[in-house]
């Protein structure tokens, strides 16, 4: 493909990340029967809040991977980022599908989440491939912990959401390991703490808005 083709594809991915309509290459985890599980109003609202947080995480992931690909020096690293980013598109579509099934909406602040994450990813990428990959690895580790906590918080009867979150968790583990295998450096502890603090702000906000 030409550079223009790549630009159009990336722009389309960015637009779908923010406005909705992402296309998954894999079927949504959990059976159709599970998607029709009856939840009471409070359970449905709580599950929707958690899945909205997960969707925002995937919006941020798209921005991070897209920006880091732009400045990656090594073609193999760029390809690894592209592969992980494609699987994150699946996650984005799955979360959006589940939110629709729950009768809820994605975050109204998605343009803000995307723009902020794109800037952070660009900065990480410009620092060099080893730090960019280290940022990916640390991000995925924190996301893994976050998804594990959601498996504990989701209603036990919400098998559809739980299946989605569990598959996302497995994919995120592999993405983090791929970044480490490709030469990712461990980030300084203060940077890890800042990332955790920013994640908490995003989580608290996206659950409601």
N, C-alpha and C positions, 0 to 999 in steps of 0.2 A: 504494500500500500504506500501511497505517496504521503509526504508530510501533511498535506491538506486533509487527506483521508483520516489520518491519525488525529488531527486537530478536531475534525467533525465528530469522530467517535468519542473523544474525551469530553467535548462540549456537551454531547448528548447524554453521556454518563453523569456529568455534573448537573445538568438540568433535571434528569430523572431522580437524582439523589435528593435534590431540594424540593422539586414539585411533585414527585411521585411517578409511578409507572415503570419502575425498574422491572426488567425481565430476568427471571431465574432460568438457569440452564439445568437445574436439578428440581425434581418435584418437592413441594413443601412437605417437610417431615410431619408425621402424624396422619392417621387415616381421616377420611372424610367424616366417618362416624364420630371420631373424636372431636372434630371441629363443631359438631352439633351438640356436644355435652351441655347440659343445662346447668348454668351457674346462677346464683342469686345476684341481685343488683350490686351488692357490695363486692362480691367476688369478681364479677365482671369488670367493675370499675377499677379494682386493684390490679387485676391481670392486665387490663388495658394500659394502666399507668406504667407497669413494669415493661410491657412490650414496647411502649412508646420510648422509654429510656433506651431499650435495646436498639430500636430503630435509629434514634439519634446517634448512638454509638457507631452504627453502620454508615450514617451520613458522614460522620467525622472520619471514619476509616477510608471512605472513598476520597475525601479531600486529601488526607494524609498520603495515601498511595499515589494519587494522581500528581501531587506536587513533588513527592520524592522521586518519582519516575522521571520528571522533567530534568532534574539535575544530577541523576545517577551517572557516575563515570563509567562503570563497568557494564557492558551489554548483558552479561549473565545476571548481574544483580538487577538490572532493569527488567529482565524477563521474569525473574523470581518475584519481583514486586508486582508485575503485571498479572502473574498467575494467582497470587494471593488476593490481589484486588478483584479479580474476576469472581473468586469464591465469595468475597465480601458482598458482591452485587447480589448473589443468591440470598445471603443473609438479609440484605436490605429488602428484597422482594418478599421473603418469607414473613418478616416482621410487619410489612405493610399489609400483606394478605391477612395476617392474624388480627391486626387492628381493625380491618374492615369487618371481619367475622364477628368481632366483639362489639361492633357498632360504635367504634371510636375513631380517632383521628391521629395523624402524625403531629409532631411538634410544630407549632406556629412559628418557632424560632429557627427552623431549619436553615434559612439563608445565613443567619448569624453563626450557627454552629459550623456550617460548611466553610465560610470565609475565614473564621478564626483558625480552624484546623488546617486549612490550606496554607495559611501564613506560617503556622508552626511547622508543618511538614516541609515547607520550602527552606526554612531556617535549618532544620535538622539535616536536610539533604545537602545544603551548601557547606555544612560543617565537614563533609566528607563521607564517603560510603560506609566506613566502619561505624561512625557515629549515627548515621542514618539508619543502618541496620540495627544498631544497639537500641535506638529509639523504637523501632518496630518491635524488637524482642521485649522490651520493657512494657510497651503499650499492650501487647498481646498477653503478657503475664498478668497485668492488672485487669484486663478484660476477662481473662479466664476466671480470676477470683470473683469478679463482679457477677459473671454468669452462674457460677456455683452458688452464690448467695441468692440469686433469683430462683434457682431450682428449689431452694428451701422456702422461699417466700410465696411462690405461686400456689394457688389453690390446688390441693392434691388431685381434684377431679379434672383439672384443666390439662388433660393429656396432650392436646394439640400444642399448646404453648410450651409445655415441658419438653416435648419431642423436638421442637424447633430450637429451643435454648440449648438442649443437650448436644445437638448436632453442631450448632454454632460453637459451643465450647470445644468440641473435638477439633474442629477446623482451626480455631484460634491457637490451640496448642501446637498444631503442625506449622502454622505460619510463624510462630515465635521460634520454633526449633529450626525452621528453614533459614531464618534471619541469622541465628547464631552459627549455623553450619556455614553460612556464606561469609562469616568474618565479623559479625556484629560485636562491638565492644560494650562492656558493662557501663552503664551510665553512672556518673557520680551520685552519691546518695542524696544530696540536696536537690538535684534535678528530679530524681524519683519521687521525692516528697512533694515537690511542686506539682508534678503530674497527678499525684494522688489527690492533692487539694483541688486542682482544677476539675478532676473527675467527679468529686463530691458535689461541687457547685452545679455541674451539668446534670448529674443524676437527680438532685433535689428539684431543679427547675423543670427538667423535661418530664418528670413524673406528673406534673400538674398542667404544664402549658405545652 
